């Protein structure tokens, strides 16, 4: 398309300020981990309320941001299978509040609204302009937010087991996940700038410093898939990356060895394999009591008893967590979401992009064996929405209109004419 036509279609996007809100949203999704840790340690409830208020504020801002944009965004999104499964997950989670074993239905509904608001924010932002540019701004914001978390990690006190952070409000496992997810996102957007590769290296070092065992193992497996399957990277570059990784591991070996000693002698029982097996056994025992529709959203801590001094916030296994919360329906939703995302990635036309997101999916699945989230999936619903819609749109050759809106016939003729939507590759 000619420059004149591009300006006619998206004149507002010449102003870089249009990307301020998407970038802020991405930054917030990563950096919010530290809100309670920095400002509300003495009153965690106020911190939760503050975070909920920020979610609603961003939702309102996104609504104003997208006001007047193309109304075809939702029909387009509904044609993308992973997004339909996301809506199913949210819908059943809301219905489960009717039978949820929770102390307060109001608080549970507020947590559900926060999760749903994140998906709505992404959908509203993506319909406000050119898909790839808005999506890129959100992803760049997330990576910068992950860098902020990583910097805070380096300056935070060290806990008794030599890991950085705080056991209640700034946990090493959460830090490690944000760093790892930020690396995958940085690798995706690094196609436009090598600066993001340097940022990814910093996040990788910060991930190792977090000493989050499950996350590190899952990340290594995901990156191994990327190195093996990405044919666009030369063998020399791959060997260089492996050598650098080994050098970084050697530099941290003393800390890792000391951590292993603490872990085997003084570590929290819940952090060991036998401790996790105990948690899984108790959760499974409670889960089979309500095998079809589960105990409902926000019910975990009200049903699962403390393990001595340790109180679990979730099942430490994603599949078991969904089975406990939503029963057999939860397992169907779990398989449906990740299965549809896998099928979408498998059909991508770009081998390097396919390799990257295959690695990300493996990372999520492996991490989910021993860790998960309280309410959301390990791969958050907002991230599934963002990535799946972005990938679907990138496979569509009509990249110059808003989400779901191809140009007019005359505009398409100026692009060279014969284009067709690849959304036919995403059957219902």
Secondary structure, DSSP 8 states (H G I E B T S, - for coil): --HHHHHHH-GGGGSGGGGHHHHHHHHHHHHGGGHHHHH-TT-HHHHHHHHHHHHHHHHHHHHHHTTTS-TTHHHHHHTSHHHHHHHHHHHHHHHGGGT---S-HHHHHHHHHHHHHHHHHHHHHHTTSBHHHHHHHHHHHHHHHHHHHHHHHHHS-B-TTS-BSBTTTB-HHHHHHHHHHHHHHHHHHTTS-THHHHHHHHHHHHHHHHT-HHHHHHHHHHHHHHHHH-TTS-HHHHHHHHHHHHHHHHHTHHHHHHHHHHHHHTS-GGGSHHHHHHHHHHHHHHHGGGTTT-S-TT-HHHHS--BTTB--SS-SSHHHHHHHHHHHHHHHHHHHHHHHHHHHHHT-S-HHHHHHHHHHHHHHHHHTTT---SSS-SS-HHHHHHHHHHHHHHHSS--SSBTT----HHHHHHHTS----GGGGS--
